[in-house]
């Protein structure tokens, strides 16, 4: 299996962020990079989940309108 392609981006972390990420990486027996990638993945998943919840709420609140539009 081929590893997914990655693109390199320069991120200028603050010193306190570097210290915190380094500590988390050490605690989880990971690398700095894997810790950052895991955090980014978690952020994206949370954003996607929140977006889906908003869409679901809008669809639910407007079910009658959507039915009328479908039947028009």
Secondary structure, 3 states (H helix, E strand, C coil): CCCCCCCCCCCCCCHHHHHHHHHHHHHCCCCHHHHHHHHHHHHHHHHHHHHHHHHHHHHHHCHHHHHHHHHC
